[in-house]
Amino acid sequence: MIHSEKEKRYFIAVIPPSPVYEQALEVRTYFSDQYGSKAALNSPPHITLHMPFLWKVQKQKELFTKLELFSTRYDPLKICLDNYGSFPPRVIFMKVTESDALRALQKDLHKFFKTKLDVFNANYKEQPFHPHLTLAFRDLKKTSYDQAWQEFSKKEFKAEFMMDKIALLVHNGKRWDLLKEFPLESSYSNQSKPELKTRQG
């Protein structure tokens, strides 16, 4: 996408903590090495909450301030990853168990962007929210997809973590970088976080 140097591309996501982050990165690297899908390595492992949008760099502080206001309205919520899924003929991902809390937050975030930030994603607004953590996508060839899905449809992966912040990522011209995280108003702020549970096979 061509755009002015005064604007950059951003998006909003959930970035999982350790050890889920490292486990997802390991599987992405496997897809790159075994099936030639490297595109997913151009961003940290994440669950998208708001698709990429353009924003003026000189107004970045305003974006920070408003996202801080948004994030303080929500308590942390549990995210559960449950095995693998796919969008034929190219995308393979870790499935996220949908919850009312996650769905409500994502819906409110889109409304917030439209009403408070005047940001619209015209070609995305009609698509239903389908939370997932992408492992391979646009550069996965159809033949490789068929082989990879035959392998991963039989694998098991279970994990859960507390989503206690949302992340703002920015594109540097080559890849997506984490720019800033915004903590959710946390009832766990003065307590130790719940223990992470993971299981894969």
C-alpha positions in Angstrom: 0.0 0.0 0.0 1.4 3.4 -1.0 0.8 6.2 1.5 2.3 9.5 2.6 5.5 9.5 4.8 3.4 11.5 7.2 1.1 8.5 7.7 1.9 5.0 8.9 0.0 1.8 9.1 -1.1 0.5 12.5 -3.2 -2.3 13.8 -4.5 -3.5 17.2 -3.9 -7.0 18.5 -3.5 -9.3 21.5 0.1 -10.6 21.8 0.3 -13.7 23.9 2.8 -13.9 26.8 5.4 -16.6 27.4 5.4 -19.5 26.9 2.5 -19.3 24.3 4.4 -16.6 22.4 7.5 -18.8 21.9 5.4 -21.8 21.1 3.5 -20.0 18.4 6.7 -18.5 17.0 8.2 -22.0 16.9 5.3 -23.3 14.8 5.5 -20.3 12.5 9.2 -21.0 12.0 8.3 -24.6 11.2 5.9 -23.5 8.5 8.6 -21.2 7.0 11.2 -24.0 7.0 9.0 -26.9 5.9 6.4 -25.3 3.7 8.0 -22.0 2.5 5.5 -19.7 4.2 7.5 -16.8 5.6 4.9 -14.0 5.6 3.6 -14.7 9.1 7.2 -14.1 10.5 6.7 -10.4 9.5 4.8 -9.7 12.7 4.9 -11.0 16.3 2.4 -13.9 17.0 -0.9 -12.2 17.7 -4.7 -12.2 17.6 -6.0 -9.3 15.5 -8.6 -7.1 17.1 -8.6 -4.3 14.5 -7.3 -4.6 11.0 -4.5 -2.3 9.7 -5.4 1.4 9.3 -3.6 4.6 8.4 -2.8 7.3 11.0 -0.8 10.5 10.9 2.5 10.2 12.7 2.1 13.7 14.2 -1.2 12.6 15.8 0.4 9.4 17.4 0.1 10.8 20.9 -3.6 11.4 20.5 -3.9 7.7 19.4 -2.0 6.6 22.5 -4.2 8.8 24.8 -7.5 7.5 23.4 -6.4 3.8 23.4 -5.4 4.3 27.1 -8.9 5.6 27.8 -10.4 2.6 25.9 -8.3 0.0 27.7 -9.1 1.2 31.2 -12.8 0.2 30.6 -12.0 -3.5 30.5 -10.9 -6.1 32.9 -8.5 -8.9 31.9 -10.1 -11.9 30.3 -9.0 -15.4 29.6 -7.9 -16.5 26.1 -8.1 -20.2 25.3 -6.3 -21.7 22.2 -7.8 -24.9 21.1 -6.0 -26.9 18.3 -5.6 -25.8 14.7 -7.9 -24.5 12.0 -7.8 -23.2 8.5 -9.2 -20.9 5.9 -8.6 -22.7 2.6 -6.6 -22.5 0.4 -3.8 -20.6 2.2 -4.4 -19.8 5.9 -3.6 -22.1 8.8 -4.0 -20.9 12.4 -4.3 -21.7 16.1 -8.0 -21.6 16.9 -9.2 -19.1 19.6 -12.2 -20.2 21.7 -14.8 -17.4 21.2 -16.2 -15.8 24.3 -18.8 -13.2 25.0 -16.2 -11.0 26.7 -13.7 -11.1 23.8 -16.4 -10.6 21.2 -17.8 -7.6 23.2 -14.4 -6.0 23.5 -13.6 -6.4 19.8 -17.0 -5.0 18.8 -16.6 -2.0 21.2 -13.1 -1.4 19.8 -14.4 -1.1 16.3 -17.2 1.2 17.4 -14.6 3.3 19.3 -12.4 3.6 16.2 -15.3 4.8 14.2 -16.8 7.2 16.7 -13.8 8.6 18.5 -11.0 8.2 15.9 -13.0 8.5 12.7 -11.3 5.3 11.4 -13.2 3.0 9.0 -12.2 -0.3 7.4 -14.7 -0.3 4.6 -13.8 -3.7 3.2 -13.6 -5.3 6.6 -16.6 -4.0 8.5 -19.0 -6.6 7.2 -16.9 -9.5 8.1 -17.7 -11.4 11.3 -15.1 -11.5 14.0 -13.3 -14.8 13.9 -10.4 -14.7 16.4 -7.4 -16.7 15.5 -3.6 -16.7 15.7 -2.2 -17.0 12.2 0.7 -19.5 11.5 0.8 -19.4 7.7 -1.1 -17.4 5.1 -0.7 -15.5 1.8 2.6 -17.0 0.6 1.5 -20.6 1.4 1.1 -22.4 -1.9 -2.0 -24.5 -2.4 0.0 -27.7 -2.7 1.9 -26.8 0.5 -1.4 -25.9 2.2 -2.8 -29.3 1.4 0.2 -31.0 2.9 0.5 -28.7 5.9 -3.2 -29.0 6.8 -3.1 -32.8 6.5 -0.3 -32.7 9.1 -1.8 -30.0 11.4 -5.4 -31.1 11.3 -4.3 -34.1 13.3 -2.1 -32.2 15.8 -3.3 -31.0 19.2 -2.5 -27.7 20.9 -4.1 -26.4 24.0 -3.2 -23.3 25.9 -4.7 -20.5 27.9 -3.5 -17.1 29.1 -4.8 -13.9 30.7 -5.2 -11.1 28.2 -4.3 -8.1 30.4 -3.4 -5.6 27.7 -3.9 -4.8 24.0 -1.1 -4.0 21.7 -0.6 -1.3 19.0 1.7 -2.4 16.2 3.2 -0.2 13.5 4.6 -1.1 10.1 8.2 -0.1 9.5 8.1 -0.6 5.7 9.2 -4.3 6.0 7.5 -5.8 9.0 5.2 -5.1 11.9 6.8 -3.9 15.2 5.2 -3.7 18.6 4.9 0.1 19.3 3.0 0.3 22.6 0.9 -1.8 24.9 -2.2 -0.6 26.9 -3.0 -2.5 30.1 -6.6 -3.4 30.7 -7.9 -2.2 34.1 -6.8 -5.2 36.2 -8.3 -6.8 39.2 -5.1 -8.8 39.1 -2.9 -5.7 39.3 -1.8 -6.4 42.9 -1.8 -10.2 42.6 0.3 -12.7 40.8 -1.1 -13.7 37.4 -2.8 -17.0 37.1 -0.5 -19.8 36.0 -0.3 -20.5 32.3 -1.4 -23.9 31.1 -0.2 -25.3 27.8 -0.3 -28.7 26.2 0.6 -29.6 22.7 1.0 -32.7 20.6 
